Amino acid sequence: MILIIVSLLATVYVAYSAIRSLFARKISVDLLAAFALVVSELHGEWQSATFISLMIIFAKLFSIYTDNKARTSIQSLLKLKPLTAKIKIKNKIIEVGIDQIQKNQIVVVENGQRIAVDGTVMSGFASIDQSSLTGESLPVAKKKGDTVFSSTLNISGTLFVKADKVGADTNFAKIIKLMEEAQNQKVGMRSVVDNFTTWYILATAFVSLLIYLSTHNINLVLSILLVTCADDIAVAIPLTYMAGIAKAASRGIIIKAGIYLEALDKVKTIIVDKTGTLTNGQIKVLHLITFNKFGPSDAIQISSSLASISSHPISKAIVQYGQSHHFHPLSFSKYQEIPGKGVDAHDNHQHQYLLGNLKLIHDKHIPVSAANLVQINQIESEGHNIVIVAKDNQIVCLIGLGDHLRLGVKSAINKLHHIGIKNIVMLTGDNSVVAKDIATQIGITEYYASLLPQDKLKFIKKLPPNNGSVAFVGDGVNDTAALAQADVGIAMGGIGSDAAIESADMTLMDDNFNKIYESIHLSREVRKIVYQDFVIWGTVNLIGLLLVFIFQIPPKTAAAYNFVTDFLPLLNSIRLFRYNTSR
């Protein structure tokens, strides 16, 4: 009676699931299991039906394990979220719940406390452990003017932080949301599994029918069905992809869905932006050459005021240079940032101000003298970027800026070449001299200079469609369209960029270029485990069928065999949770 009750309950559950799939125009493994259960019960094979029920139960338990294992990484992050924080109101410091913190309030972060907001350090000095976001355990020194992030740990010192983002707006909250979405989507090789399941079930049903018509041996047919039930592989593949996403997250690599992990494995071309991606984006003003009646103070005031309008890394460097010289900002009545060119602004007296590259100056018909060109060529020959500043129809100054290569980029490029990524292309808006200098240093032979953001997008669109997946690596600020167009958009330094988290398919929370290599290596390990799962499943089924045909094992033995061997591909997939991504 116990066997009958268990098997009947399982039949109701599985039949309901199979019918739901059919209404959704899908053929699931539950259909095969339901058929096997019904046939077993009609012929009094209650032990066989019970084994099928146990297979279904354990398949569902492994599915739950998959979800819980993935959620464990999310829950471990959630534990890092502080429940309370200290804020400074006038001259008093009070403790409040983090949901009570408001934007622009001053949060006091003492030694041993986690930061509750994304914000700017107003005073103090501390060493911050950012491993919860970046996966790197080395502490980062923070001082006045630096940016700090929610969930990171103050391991020494005290900081007074102005809250720029609170609650759901913090990067930490957005990462949690992304991980939850990736966990819920359960995509990756899903389409492959669905297609395989459909054809496999149809083929199994057809062959079983032929065997029954030929032999009229229902026990033989039932044994075949029980041996070949594919519920293990249907659970093992999603489990592998979820393990891969969770493992990547532990290293500060946020992958939005398994489909991007799958696409990463097929990448043959990597396109990289230069500024903020290959270089560290910490550009500094190295030259300031004035012209006409303008002196250095005029040039600094005009250039810094214009640069403060723009979000480009070069503009930030000019603003920092102006701040170091205590410039007084100009007021503009209207202004426009022109992507890939610069800034065009007007004041209340209808004076026009320009800051940008030579393209912008030519477009606005500003005369460029021979002396200007000599200086431009001289600065560019040193491998530096040029920014031209103009007022009305006169050149105010030339600003030469320099950047430095990211630590470890050359080594990471070599690793990518070593694993078969031969086609690595650098795209940049900088001039050809600067582009050549950077490309030569890191070992990239193909590069394109003086490009606008739309030019980068056109370049990706023109790539041959049958030459593997294309990954685009940018800083997530000026490359949103290119990140979206590529098969895999990879944003560097997502720890400080809303655009990176929102527009990219995959975000590296720190600026470690080597993690691109780690990600591709991980995606290939995922693919290898998926293929191993199919091989294990196929081998086990082949052995089971031989046992059925040669030794004529009864249905209950076939069911017991399938129940035991079901665990093999699942256990193989679980290995990925212990995989070392940095190998």
C-alpha positions as CSV (number, residue, x, y, z in Angstrom):
1,M,0.0,0.0,0.0
2,I,2.9,2.4,0.8
3,L,4.4,1.7,-2.6
4,I,1.1,2.3,-4.3
5,I,0.5,5.5,-2.5
6,V,4.0,6.9,-3.2
7,S,3.8,6.0,-6.9
8,L,0.3,7.4,-7.4
9,L,1.2,10.7,-5.8
10,A,4.3,10.9,-8.0
11,T,2.2,10.1,-11.1
12,V,-0.2,13.0,-10.3
13,Y,2.7,15.4,-9.8
14,V,4.7,14.4,-12.9
15,A,1.7,14.2,-15.1
16,Y,0.6,17.7,-14.1
17,S,4.2,19.0,-14.9
18,A,4.2,17.2,-18.3
19,I,0.8,18.6,-19.2
20,R,1.9,22.1,-18.3
21,S,5.0,21.7,-20.6
22,L,2.8,20.5,-23.4
23,F,0.5,23.5,-23.1
24,A,3.7,25.6,-23.3
25,R,4.6,23.7,-26.5
26,K,7.5,21.9,-24.9
27,I,8.2,18.2,-24.4
28,S,9.9,17.7,-21.1
29,V,11.5,14.7,-19.5
30,D,8.4,14.6,-17.2
31,L,6.4,13.3,-20.1
32,L,8.7,10.2,-20.4
33,A,8.6,9.7,-16.6
34,A,4.8,10.0,-16.5
35,F,4.5,7.4,-19.3
36,A,6.9,5.0,-17.5
37,L,4.9,5.5,-14.2
38,V,1.6,4.8,-15.9
39,V,2.8,1.7,-17.7
40,S,4.4,0.4,-14.5
41,E,1.3,0.9,-12.5
42,L,-1.0,-0.7,-15.1
43,H,1.2,-3.8,-15.0
44,G,1.5,-3.9,-11.2
45,E,5.2,-3.0,-11.2
46,W,4.9,-1.0,-8.0
47,Q,8.5,-1.4,-7.1
48,S,9.5,0.0,-10.5
49,A,7.1,2.8,-10.1
50,T,8.6,3.6,-6.6
51,F,12.1,3.7,-8.0
52,I,10.9,6.2,-10.7
53,S,9.3,8.2,-8.0
54,L,12.6,8.3,-6.1
55,M,14.4,9.4,-9.2
56,I,12.0,12.2,-9.6
57,I,12.3,13.2,-6.0
58,F,16.1,13.2,-6.0
59,A,16.1,15.1,-9.4
60,K,14.0,17.8,-7.8
61,L,16.2,17.8,-4.6
62,F,19.2,18.4,-6.8
63,S,17.4,21.2,-8.6
64,I,16.7,22.7,-5.2
65,Y,20.3,22.2,-4.3
66,T,21.3,24.1,-7.4
67,D,19.1,27.0,-6.5
68,N,20.3,27.0,-2.8
69,K,23.9,26.7,-3.8
70,A,23.6,29.7,-6.1
71,R,21.6,31.6,-3.5
72,T,24.2,30.9,-0.9
73,S,26.6,33.2,-2.7
74,I,23.9,35.9,-2.8
75,Q,23.0,35.3,0.9
76,S,26.7,35.5,1.8
77,L,26.8,38.9,0.2
78,L,23.6,40.0,1.9
79,K,25.3,39.2,5.2
80,L,27.9,41.8,4.4
81,K,25.2,44.5,4.3
82,P,25.2,46.4,7.6
83,L,21.9,46.8,9.4
84,T,22.8,50.1,11.1
85,A,25.2,53.0,10.6
86,K,26.4,56.1,12.4
87,I,25.5,59.5,10.9
88,K,26.7,63.0,11.9
89,I,23.9,65.5,12.3
90,K,25.3,68.9,13.3
91,N,27.7,68.1,16.1
92,K,26.1,64.8,17.2
93,I,26.7,61.3,16.0
94,I,23.7,59.0,16.2
95,E,23.1,55.4,15.1
96,V,20.3,54.7,12.7
97,G,19.0,51.9,10.5
98,I,20.5,52.0,7.0
99,D,17.1,52.5,5.5
100,Q,16.9,55.8,7.4
101,I,20.1,57.2,5.8
102,Q,19.4,60.0,3.3
103,K,21.4,61.2,0.4
104,N,24.1,63.8,1.2
105,Q,24.1,62.9,5.0
106,I,27.6,62.3,6.6
107,V,28.1,58.7,7.6
108,V,30.8,57.9,10.1
109,V,32.7,54.7,9.4
110,E,34.9,53.5,12.3
111,N,37.5,50.7,12.4
112,G,35.9,47.3,11.9
113,Q,32.7,48.6,10.4
114,R,31.2,48.0,7.0
115,I,30.3,51.0,4.9
116,A,26.5,51.4,4.4
117,V,26.5,53.8,1.4
118,D,28.3,54.6,-1.8
119,G,29.9,57.9,-1.1
120,T,32.8,60.4,-1.1
121,V,35.3,60.7,1.7
122,M,35.0,64.1,3.3
123,S,37.7,63.6,5.9
124,G,39.8,60.9,7.5
125,F,42.0,58.1,6.3
126,A,41.4,54.3,6.3
127,S,42.3,51.0,4.7
128,I,39.3,49.4,3.1
129,D,38.8,45.7,2.2
130,Q,36.8,45.7,-1.1
131,S,36.9,42.0,-1.6
132,S,33.1,41.7,-1.2
133,L,32.8,43.6,-4.6
134,T,36.1,42.9,-6.4
135,G,37.1,39.4,-5.1
136,E,40.6,40.9,-4.3
137,S,41.6,40.8,-0.6
138,L,44.3,43.4,-0.7
139,P,43.1,46.5,1.2
140,V,42.8,49.9,-0.6
141,A,43.8,53.2,1.1
142,K,41.1,55.8,1.1
143,K,41.5,59.5,1.9
144,K,39.6,62.8,1.3
145,G,38.1,63.0,-2.1
146,D,38.1,59.2,-2.7
147,T,35.0,57.1,-3.4
148,V,33.9,54.3,-1.1
149,F,31.3,51.6,-1.6
150,S,28.6,49.9,0.3
151,S,29.4,46.6,1.9
152,T,33.2,47.2,1.9
153,L,35.0,46.8,5.3
154,N,37.0,49.4,7.1
155,I,40.0,47.5,8.6
156,S,41.8,50.5,10.0
157,G,41.1,54.2,10.6
158,T,38.0,56.4,10.6
159,L,36.2,58.0,7.7
160,F,33.5,60.7,7.3
161,V,31.6,59.8,4.1
162,K,29.0,61.9,2.3
163,A,26.3,59.6,1.1
164,D,26.0,59.8,-2.7
165,K,23.9,56.7,-3.2
166,V,21.8,54.9,-0.6
167,G,19.6,51.8,-0.4
168,A,18.7,50.2,-3.8
169,D,20.8,52.8,-5.7
170,T,24.1,51.5,-4.4
171,N,26.3,49.4,-6.6
172,F,26.2,46.6,-4.1
173,A,22.4,46.5,-4.2
174,K,22.5,46.4,-8.0
175,I,25.0,43.5,-8.0
176,I,22.7,41.5,-5.7
177,K,19.8,42.2,-8.1
178,L,21.8,41.1,-11.1
179,M,22.8,37.9,-9.4
180,E,19.2,37.1,-8.4
181,E,18.1,37.7,-12.0
182,A,20.9,35.4,-13.4
183,Q,19.9,32.7,-10.9
184,N,16.2,32.9,-11.8
185,Q,16.7,32.9,-15.6
186,K,18.6,29.5,-15.5
187,V,19.7,30.0,-19.1
188,G,22.8,28.8,-20.8
189,M,22.7,25.5,-22.6
190,R,19.0,25.5,-21.9
191,S,18.1,25.7,-25.6
192,V,20.4,22.7,-26.2
193,V,18.8,20.7,-23.4
194,D,15.3,21.5,-24.6
195,N,16.1,20.5,-28.2
196,F,17.9,17.4,-27.0
197,T,15.0,16.5,-24.7
198,T,12.4,16.9,-27.4
199,W,14.2,14.7,-30.0
200,Y,15.3,12.2,-27.4
201,I,11.8,11.6,-26.0
202,L,10.3,11.3,-29.4
203,A,13.0,8.8,-30.5
204,T,12.6,6.8,-27.3
205,A,8.9,6.6,-27.7
206,F,9.1,5.6,-31.3
207,V,11.7,2.9,-30.7
208,S,9.8,1.6,-27.7
209,L,6.6,1.3,-29.8
210,L,8.5,-0.6,-32.5
211,I,9.9,-3.0,-29.9
212,Y,6.5,-3.6,-28.4
213,L,4.9,-4.2,-31.8
214,S,7.7,-6.7,-32.6
215,T,7.9,-8.5,-29.3
216,H,4.7,-7.7,-27.4
217,N,7.0,-7.8,-24.4
218,I,5.8,-5.0,-22.1
219,N,8.4,-5.8,-19.5
220,L,11.2,-5.3,-22.0
221,V,9.7,-2.0,-23.2
222,L,9.3,-0.8,-19.6
223,S,12.9,-1.8,-18.7
224,I,14.1,0.3,-21.7
225,L,12.0,3.3,-20.6
226,L,13.3,3.0,-17.1
227,V,16.9,2.8,-18.1
228,T,16.8,5.7,-20.5
229,C,14.8,8.3,-18.5
230,A,16.8,11.5,-18.9
231,D,15.9,13.5,-15.8
232,D,19.5,13.6,-14.5
233,I,20.9,15.4,-17.6
234,A,18.0,17.9,-17.5
235,V,19.1,18.9,-14.0
236,A,22.9,18.6,-14.5
237,I,23.2,21.2,-17.3
238,P,21.5,24.1,-15.6
239,L,23.4,23.2,-12.4
240,T,26.7,23.5,-14.3
241,Y,25.8,27.0,-15.5
242,M,24.6,28.2,-12.2
243,A,27.8,26.9,-10.5
244,G,29.8,28.8,-13.2
245,I,28.0,32.1,-12.5
246,A,28.3,31.7,-8.7
247,K,32.0,30.9,-9.0
248,A,32.6,34.0,-11.2
249,A,30.7,36.2,-8.7
250,S,33.1,35.1,-6.0
251,R,35.9,36.6,-8.0
252,G,34.2,39.9,-8.6
253,I,33.0,38.9,-12.1
254,I,29.3,39.5,-12.5
255,I,27.7,37.6,-15.4
256,K,24.1,38.5,-16.1
257,A,23.0,35.1,-17.4
258,G,24.3,31.7,-18.4
259,I,23.8,32.5,-22.1
260,Y,26.7,35.0,-21.8
261,L,28.8,32.4,-20.1
262,E,28.1,30.1,-23.1
263,A,28.9,32.9,-25.6
264,L,32.1,33.7,-23.8
265,D,33.3,30.2,-24.5
266,K,32.8,30.8,-28.3
267,V,34.7,34.2,-28.3
268,K,37.2,34.4,-31.1
269,T,37.6,38.2,-31.3
270,I,38.1,40.6,-28.4
271,I,37.8,44.3,-29.1
272,V,39.1,46.6,-26.5
273,D,38.7,50.3,-25.8
274,K,41.9,52.0,-24.8
275,T,41.3,54.7,-22.2
276,G,40.2,53.3,-18.9
277,T,40.5,49.7,-20.2
278,L,44.0,49.1,-21.3
279,T,45.3,52.2,-19.6
280,N,44.4,53.0,-16.0
281,G,42.5,56.1,-16.9
282,Q,44.5,58.2,-14.4
283,I,45.4,60.8,-17.0
284,K,47.5,63.7,-16.0
285,V,48.2,67.1,-17.6
286,L,51.8,67.1,-18.8
287,H,51.9,70.1,-21.1
288,L,50.1,73.5,-21.2
289,I,51.0,75.7,-24.1
290,T,49.2,79.1,-24.5
291,F,48.7,81.2,-27.6
292,N,47.7,84.7,-28.6
293,K,46.9,87.0,-25.7
294,F,46.0,84.2,-23.2
295,G,48.1,83.5,-20.2
296,P,48.4,80.3,-18.2
297,S,45.8,81.4,-15.6
298,D,43.3,82.2,-18.4
299,A,44.0,78.9,-20.1
300,I,43.5,76.9,-16.8
301,Q,40.3,78.8,-16.0
302,I,38.7,78.3,-19.4
303,S,39.8,74.7,-19.9
304,S,38.9,73.5,-16.4
305,S,35.4,75.2,-16.6
306,L,34.7,73.5,-19.9
307,A,36.1,70.1,-18.7
308,S,33.8,70.1,-15.6
309,I,30.9,69.8,-18.0
310,S,32.2,66.5,-19.5
311,S,32.3,63.0,-18.0
312,H,35.3,61.8,-20.1
313,P,38.4,60.7,-18.2
314,I,40.5,63.3,-20.0
315,S,38.2,66.0,-18.8
316,K,38.4,64.8,-15.2
317,A,42.2,65.1,-15.4
318,I,41.9,68.7,-16.6
319,V,39.5,69.6,-13.8
320,Q,41.9,68.1,-11.2
321,Y,44.7,70.1,-12.8
322,G,42.6,73.3,-12.5
323,Q,41.7,72.5,-8.9
324,S,45.3,72.1,-8.0
325,H,45.8,75.7,-9.4
326,H,42.6,77.0,-7.5
327,F,40.7,78.0,-10.7
328,H,37.5,80.0,-10.5
329,P,34.9,78.4,-12.7
330,L,33.2,80.3,-15.5
331,S,29.4,80.3,-15.8
332,F,27.9,79.1,-19.1
333,S,24.3,79.8,-20.3
334,K,24.3,76.8,-22.6
335,Y,26.6,74.0,-23.4
336,Q,26.8,70.7,-25.3
337,E,29.0,67.7,-25.0
338,I,29.7,66.2,-28.5
339,P,30.6,62.5,-28.2
340,G,34.1,61.7,-29.5
341,K,34.9,65.4,-30.1
342,G,34.6,67.6,-27.0
343,V,32.5,70.4,-25.4
344,D,30.9,73.5,-27.0
345,A,29.7,76.2,-24.6
346,H,28.5,79.8,-24.6
347,D,28.4,82.4,-21.8
348,N,25.9,85.2,-21.1
349,H,28.0,87.5,-23.3
350,Q,27.6,85.2,-26.3
351,H,31.3,84.2,-26.3
352,Q,31.9,80.7,-27.6
353,Y,34.2,78.3,-25.8
354,L,35.5,75.0,-27.2
355,L,37.4,72.1,-25.6
356,G,38.2,69.0,-27.6
357,N,40.2,67.4,-30.3
358,L,41.3,68.7,-33.7
359,K,38.1,67.4,-35.3
360,L,36.0,69.7,-33.1
361,I,38.2,72.7,-34.0
362,H,37.9,72.0,-37.7
363,D,34.2,71.4,-37.5
364,K,33.7,74.8,-35.8
365,H,36.0,76.5,-38.4
366,I,38.5,77.7,-35.9
367,P,41.8,78.7,-37.7
368,V,44.8,76.5,-36.8
369,S,48.1,78.2,-37.4
370,A,51.4,76.6,-38.5
371,A,52.8,77.3,-35.0
372,N,49.8,75.4,-33.5
373,L,50.4,72.4,-35.8
374,V,54.1,72.2,-34.9
375,Q,53.2,72.1,-31.2
376,I,50.5,69.5,-31.8
377,N,52.8,67.2,-33.7
378,Q,55.5,67.6,-31.1
379,I,53.2,66.6,-28.2
380,E,51.7,63.7,-30.2
381,S,55.1,62.4,-31.2
382,E,55.8,61.8,-27.5
383,G,52.7,59.5,-27.3
384,H,50.5,62.0,-25.5
385,N,46.9,63.0,-26.0
386,I,46.1,66.5,-27.3
387,V,43.2,68.7,-26.2
388,I,42.7,72.1,-27.9
389,V,40.9,75.0,-26.1
390,A,39.5,77.9,-28.1
391,K,37.5,81.1,-27.3
392,D,35.5,82.6,-30.1
393,N,37.8,82.2,-33.2
394,Q,41.2,82.0,-31.4
395,I,43.2,79.1,-30.0
396,V,43.6,79.6,-26.2
397,C,46.0,76.7,-25.5
398,L,47.1,73.2,-26.2
399,I,46.9,70.7,-23.3
400,G,49.1,67.5,-23.5
401,L,48.0,64.6,-21.3
402,G,49.5,61.2,-20.6
403,D,48.2,57.9,-19.4
404,H,49.8,54.7,-18.1
405,L,49.2,51.1,-19.1
406,R,47.3,49.0,-16.6
407,L,49.5,46.7,-14.5
408,G,49.3,43.1,-15.9
409,V,47.6,44.0,-19.2
410,K,50.5,42.8,-21.3
411,S,50.6,39.5,-19.4
412,A,46.8,39.0,-19.8
413,I,47.0,39.7,-23.5
414,N,49.7,37.0,-23.8
415,K,47.5,34.5,-21.9
416,L,44.6,35.3,-24.2
417,H,46.8,34.6,-27.2
418,H,48.0,31.4,-25.6
419,I,44.5,30.0,-25.2
420,G,43.7,30.7,-28.8
421,I,42.2,34.3,-28.8
422,K,44.4,35.5,-31.7
423,N,42.2,38.3,-32.9
424,I,42.5,41.2,-30.3
425,V,41.7,44.6,-31.7
426,M,42.2,48.0,-30.0
427,L,39.8,50.8,-30.8
428,T,40.4,54.3,-29.6
429,G,39.4,57.9,-30.1
430,D,43.0,59.0,-29.6
431,N,45.4,59.9,-32.4
432,S,47.3,57.2,-34.3
433,V,50.6,58.0,-32.6
434,V,49.2,57.4,-29.1
435,A,47.4,54.3,-30.3
436,K,50.5,52.8,-31.9
437,D,52.5,53.4,-28.8
438,I,50.0,51.6,-26.5
439,A,49.5,48.7,-29.0
440,T,53.2,48.2,-29.4
441,Q,53.7,48.0,-25.6
442,I,51.1,45.3,-25.1
443,G,51.6,43.3,-28.2
444,I,48.4,44.1,-30.2
445,T,49.0,44.3,-33.9
446,E,45.6,45.5,-35.1
447,Y,44.4,48.9,-33.9
448,Y,42.2,51.8,-35.1
449,A,42.6,55.4,-34.0
450,S,40.6,58.6,-34.0
451,L,37.3,56.8,-33.7
452,L,34.0,58.2,-32.5
453,P,31.7,56.0,-30.3
454,Q,29.5,55.4,-33.4
455,D,32.6,54.3,-35.3
456,K,33.3,51.6,-32.7
457,L,29.7,50.4,-33.1
458,K,30.0,50.3,-36.9
459,F,33.3,48.3,-36.6
460,I,31.5,45.6,-34.5
461,K,28.6,45.4,-36.9
462,K,30.9,44.9,-39.9
463,L,32.7,41.8,-38.4
464,P,32.0,38.5,-40.2
465,P,29.0,36.8,-38.4
466,N,30.4,33.3,-38.8
467,N,33.7,33.9,-37.1
468,G,32.9,33.0,-33.5
469,S,31.5,35.4,-30.8
470,V,32.7,38.9,-30.4
471,A,33.5,40.4,-27.0
472,F,33.8,44.1,-26.5
473,V,35.7,45.4,-23.4
474,G,35.1,49.0,-22.4
475,D,34.9,51.1,-19.3
476,G,31.1,51.3,-19.4
477,V,31.0,55.1,-19.6
478,N,31.3,56.1,-23.3
479,D,30.9,52.7,-24.9
480,T,27.3,51.8,-23.9
481,A,26.2,51.1,-27.6
482,A,29.3,49.0,-28.4
483,L,28.8,47.0,-25.2
484,A,25.2,46.3,-26.1
485,Q,26.1,45.4,-29.8
486,A,28.8,42.8,-29.0
487,D,27.9,39.1,-28.3
488,V,29.4,39.7,-24.9
489,G,29.8,43.2,-23.6
490,I,32.4,43.3,-20.8
491,A,32.7,46.4,-18.6
492,M,35.8,47.1,-16.7
493,G,35.8,48.7,-13.2
494,G,32.1,48.3,-12.6
495,I,32.6,49.0,-8.9
496,G,32.2,52.7,-9.7
497,S,30.1,52.8,-12.8
498,D,26.3,52.6,-13.0
499,A,26.6,52.5,-16.8
500,A,28.9,49.4,-16.6
501,I,26.5,47.4,-14.5
502,E,23.4,48.3,-16.5
503,S,24.7,48.1,-20.1
504,A,27.2,45.3,-20.0
505,D,26.5,41.5,-20.2
506,M,29.4,40.9,-17.8
507,T,31.0,43.3,-15.4
508,L,34.5,43.1,-13.8
509,M,34.1,44.9,-10.5
510,D,37.7,45.9,-10.4
511,D,40.2,47.0,-13.1
512,N,42.0,43.7,-13.4
513,F,42.3,42.9,-17.1
514,N,43.5,39.4,-16.3
515,K,39.9,38.5,-15.2
516,I,38.9,38.5,-18.8
517,Y,41.3,35.5,-19.2
518,E,39.9,34.0,-16.0
519,S,36.3,34.3,-17.4
520,I,37.1,32.7,-20.7
521,H,39.0,29.9,-18.9
522,L,36.0,29.4,-16.6
523,S,33.5,29.3,-19.6
524,R,35.6,26.6,-21.2
525,E,35.6,24.6,-18.0
526,V,31.8,24.9,-17.9
527,R,31.6,23.6,-21.5
528,K,33.9,20.7,-20.7
529,I,31.8,19.7,-17.7
530,V,28.6,19.9,-19.8
531,Y,30.2,17.6,-22.5
532,Q,31.4,15.3,-19.7
533,D,27.8,15.1,-18.4
534,F,26.5,14.1,-21.8
535,V,29.3,11.5,-22.1
536,I,28.6,10.0,-18.7
537,W,24.9,10.0,-19.3
538,G,25.3,8.3,-22.7
539,T,27.7,5.7,-21.4
540,V,25.5,4.8,-18.5
541,N,22.4,4.5,-20.8
542,L,24.4,2.3,-23.2
543,I,25.4,0.0,-20.4
544,G,21.9,-0.1,-19.1
545,L,20.5,-1.0,-22.5
546,L,23.0,-3.8,-22.9
547,L,21.9,-5.1,-19.5
548,V,18.3,-5.0,-20.6
549,F,18.9,-6.8,-24.0
550,I,21.6,-9.2,-23.0
551,F,20.7,-10.2,-19.4
552,Q,16.9,-9.4,-19.7
553,I,16.9,-7.5,-16.4
554,P,13.4,-6.8,-15.0
555,P,11.8,-3.4,-14.8
556,K,12.5,-3.0,-11.1
557,T,16.2,-3.7,-11.6
558,A,16.3,-1.3,-14.5
559,A,14.7,1.4,-12.4
560,A,17.1,0.7,-9.5
561,Y,20.1,1.0,-12.0
562,N,18.8,4.3,-13.3
563,F,18.3,5.6,-9.8
564,V,21.9,4.9,-8.8
565,T,23.5,6.1,-12.0
566,D,21.4,9.3,-12.0
567,F,23.8,10.8,-9.5
568,L,26.9,10.5,-11.7
569,P,26.4,13.6,-14.0
570,L,25.1,15.6,-11.1
571,L,28.1,14.9,-9.0
572,N,30.3,15.8,-12.0
573,S,28.6,19.2,-12.3
574,I,29.0,20.0,-8.6
575,R,32.8,19.9,-9.1
576,L,32.6,23.3,-10.6
577,F,31.8,24.9,-7.2
578,R,35.3,23.9,-6.2
579,Y,37.0,25.1,-9.4
580,N,39.9,27.5,-9.1
581,T,39.3,30.4,-11.5
582,S,42.7,31.9,-11.1
583,R,44.6,28.9,-12.3
